[in-house]
Amino acid sequence: MEEKEIKNQENKEETQEKKEENIEKELEELRKREQELEEKIKKLENIAKNSNLRVAELQREIEYLKERYRRDLEEQRKYCYERFAYDLLEVMDNFERALDYARKTEDIKSIVMGIEMVYSEMKKIFEKYGITEIEVEGKEFDPYVAEAVEKVETTEVPPNTVVKVIRKGYKIHEKVLRPARVAVAVAPQEPPEKEREEIT
């Protein structure tokens, strides 16, 4: 009986030792896992820190680019017509020369020739910058490129035809810069019946 008890006691001790060994192993594994997780957390914290720094840098860059874009836009608005103005100065010089000459001479033909030359030069500069005259005379009236300021009763052309340009219209590339002012044909009105009876 005593032997059995001793064996049971030994078995219990062995079982206890195994349990302790298993617990020790589990604790060791948990420590390793904890260490791995701490390393991962440190890595993630570094990544987050670097990401936050990068975001702050990008925000500063964006603010700088916005400010630069605003300055460039302001500069462009201020000086966008500089080349056009420079080219017009040549025309101004020629106008001044023509005026000086006109004041000193009575030769009308030469004055007209000078004005025609300046006008031609001006047209070339306009064309260089995409400014062209809107051709409307003899065509059907188009409210997108012209405004009707007069009506002309006639049977010589179909109604709604532009018969006269009062002020030329211009476009810059495809956009209307200034609509033409025109006179438009309308069908002649027949006199009322009373007037027709009186005529006959």
C-alpha positions as semicolon CSV with decimal commas, in nm:
position;residue;x (nm);y (nm);z (nm)
1;M;0,000;0,000;0,000
2;E;0,278;0,232;0,086
3;E;0,444;0,156;-0,240
4;K;0,131;0,258;-0,425
5;E;0,115;0,581;-0,238
6;I;0,482;0,652;-0,310
7;K;0,423;0,583;-0,681
8;N;0,115;0,803;-0,680
9;Q;0,315;1,074;-0,507
10;E;0,594;1,038;-0,763
11;N;0,340;1,049;-1,046
12;K;0,185;1,362;-0,901
13;E;0,528;1,526;-0,872
14;E;0,613;1,432;-1,230
15;T;0,278;1,567;-1,349
16;Q;0,336;1,884;-1,150
17;E;0,685;1,921;-1,302
18;K;0,546;1,869;-1,652
19;K;0,277;2,127;-1,586
20;E;0,538;2,372;-1,462
21;E;0,756;2,298;-1,767
22;N;0,458;2,353;-1,995
23;I;0,369;2,677;-1,817
24;E;0,734;2,787;-1,846
25;K;0,730;2,706;-2,219
26;E;0,403;2,895;-2,266
27;L;0,544;3,192;-2,074
28;E;0,857;3,185;-2,291
29;E;0,642;3,181;-2,608
30;L;0,426;3,463;-2,474
31;R;0,739;3,669;-2,394
32;K;0,867;3,610;-2,750
33;R;0,528;3,706;-2,894
34;E;0,519;4,016;-2,674
35;Q;0,869;4,114;-2,792
36;E;0,768;4,062;-3,158
37;L;0,456;4,272;-3,108
38;E;0,658;4,549;-2,937
39;E;0,899;4,552;-3,234
40;K;0,607;4,571;-3,477
41;I;0,455;4,857;-3,273
42;K;0,788;5,044;-3,283
43;K;0,810;4,994;-3,660
44;L;0,451;5,114;-3,706
45;E;0,516;5,414;-3,481
46;N;0,821;5,501;-3,696
47;I;0,617;5,464;-4,013
48;A;0,340;5,684;-3,867
49;K;0,595;5,944;-3,752
50;N;0,760;5,949;-4,098
51;S;0,417;5,967;-4,265
52;N;0,316;6,262;-4,047
53;L;0,642;6,439;-4,131
54;R;0,584;6,374;-4,504
55;V;0,225;6,501;-4,481
56;A;0,347;6,819;-4,310
57;E;0,614;6,864;-4,583
58;L;0,354;6,812;-4,857
59;Q;0,119;7,065;-4,695
60;R;0,402;7,321;-4,688
61;E;0,480;7,244;-5,054
62;I;0,113;7,282;-5,149
63;E;0,092;7,619;-4,970
64;Y;0,411;7,733;-5,146
65;L;0,278;7,620;-5,486
66;K;-0,058;7,793;-5,425
67;E;0,120;8,117;-5,338
68;R;0,349;8,086;-5,641
69;Y;0,054;8,011;-5,871
70;R;-0,134;8,314;-5,733
71;R;0,171;8,538;-5,794
72;D;0,223;8,396;-6,146
73;L;-0,145;8,449;-6,228
74;E;-0,131;8,806;-6,100
75;E;0,185;8,868;-6,303
76;Q;0,025;8,717;-6,614
77;R;-0,289;8,931;-6,574
78;K;-0,075;9,240;-6,532
79;Y;0,152;9,183;-6,832
80;C;-0,045;8,948;-7,061
81;Y;-0,085;9,213;-7,333
82;E;0,276;9,335;-7,316
83;R;0,374;9,194;-7,660
84;F;0,053;9,324;-7,816
85;A;0,117;9,670;-7,667
86;Y;0,478;9,661;-7,791
87;D;0,361;9,587;-8,147
88;L;0,103;9,867;-8,126
89;L;0,379;10,115;-8,037
90;E;0,511;10,076;-8,394
91;V;0,168;10,175;-8,526
92;M;0,159;10,471;-8,286
93;D;0,501;10,587;-8,414
94;N;0,376;10,568;-8,775
95;F;0,056;10,757;-8,684
96;E;0,265;11,034;-8,526
97;R;0,486;11,055;-8,837
98;A;0,175;11,067;-9,060
99;L;0,023;11,344;-8,846
100;D;0,346;11,547;-8,855
101;Y;0,358;11,510;-9,232
102;A;-0,013;11,596;-9,271
103;R;0,037;11,919;-9,075
104;K;0,319;12,028;-9,307
105;T;0,169;11,937;-9,645
106;E;-0,147;11,991;-9,844
107;D;-0,098;11,682;-10,059
108;I;-0,417;11,491;-9,968
109;K;-0,318;11,189;-10,178
110;S;0,003;11,137;-9,977
111;I;-0,186;11,177;-9,647
112;V;-0,443;10,915;-9,752
113;M;-0,162;10,680;-9,860
114;G;0,008;10,723;-9,520
115;I;-0,316;10,652;-9,332
116;E;-0,378;10,343;-9,549
117;M;-0,028;10,215;-9,467
118;V;-0,087;10,259;-9,093
119;Y;-0,430;10,094;-9,123
120;S;-0,275;9,799;-9,309
121;E;-0,006;9,765;-9,043
122;M;-0,271;9,770;-8,771
123;K;-0,469;9,492;-8,946
124;K;-0,153;9,277;-8,968
125;I;-0,092;9,315;-8,594
126;F;-0,454;9,223;-8,522
127;E;-0,422;8,911;-8,741
128;K;-0,096;8,818;-8,565
129;Y;-0,289;8,806;-8,235
130;G;-0,592;8,625;-8,379
131;I;-0,814;8,936;-8,397
132;T;-1,016;8,925;-8,717
133;E;-1,311;9,112;-8,861
134;I;-1,648;8,936;-8,856
135;E;-1,780;8,925;-9,211
136;V;-2,157;8,979;-9,193
137;E;-2,261;9,200;-9,486
138;G;-2,484;9,016;-9,736
139;K;-2,525;8,723;-9,498
140;E;-2,821;8,614;-9,287
141;F;-2,838;8,804;-8,958
142;D;-2,681;8,607;-8,669
143;P;-2,751;8,747;-8,319
144;Y;-2,439;8,571;-8,184
145;V;-2,203;8,788;-8,389
146;A;-2,405;9,103;-8,460
147;E;-2,669;9,330;-8,315
148;A;-2,939;9,482;-8,533
149;V;-2,968;9,856;-8,479
150;E;-3,163;9,946;-8,795
151;K;-3,426;9,791;-9,021
152;V;-3,427;9,857;-9,394
153;E;-3,741;9,783;-9,596
154;T;-3,636;9,627;-9,925
155;T;-3,727;9,359;-10,178
156;E;-3,378;9,339;-10,328
157;V;-3,256;9,083;-10,070
158;P;-3,438;8,824;-9,857
159;P;-3,567;8,941;-9,518
160;N;-3,324;8,905;-9,223
161;T;-3,021;8,973;-9,444
162;V;-2,754;9,217;-9,327
163;V;-2,761;9,504;-9,578
164;K;-2,523;9,746;-9,409
165;V;-2,250;9,734;-9,141
166;I;-2,270;10,039;-8,917
167;R;-1,983;9,937;-8,688
168;K;-1,751;9,645;-8,766
169;G;-1,744;9,346;-8,535
170;Y;-1,432;9,154;-8,437
171;K;-1,351;8,815;-8,290
172;I;-1,039;8,694;-8,113
173;H;-0,974;8,341;-8,238
174;E;-1,323;8,185;-8,213
175;K;-1,466;8,417;-7,946
176;V;-1,663;8,733;-8,031
177;L;-1,463;9,030;-7,907
178;R;-1,716;9,291;-8,019
179;P;-2,038;9,220;-8,212
180;A;-2,100;9,411;-8,533
181;R;-2,376;9,674;-8,542
182;V;-2,581;9,623;-8,854
183;A;-2,886;9,721;-9,055
184;V;-3,111;9,425;-9,140
185;A;-3,349;9,386;-9,435
186;V;-3,719;9,351;-9,367
187;A;-4,005;9,298;-9,611
188;P;-4,184;9,624;-9,702
189;Q;-4,511;9,666;-9,517
190;E;-4,820;9,697;-9,730
191;P;-5,031;10,001;-9,651
192;P;-5,351;9,930;-9,455
193;E;-5,669;9,869;-9,665
194;K;-5,803;10,221;-9,612
195;E;-5,485;10,376;-9,753
196;R;-5,494;10,136;-10,052
197;E;-5,854;10,234;-10,126
198;E;-5,765;10,604;-10,107
199;I;-5,472;10,550;-10,349
200;T;-5,700;10,386;-10,606
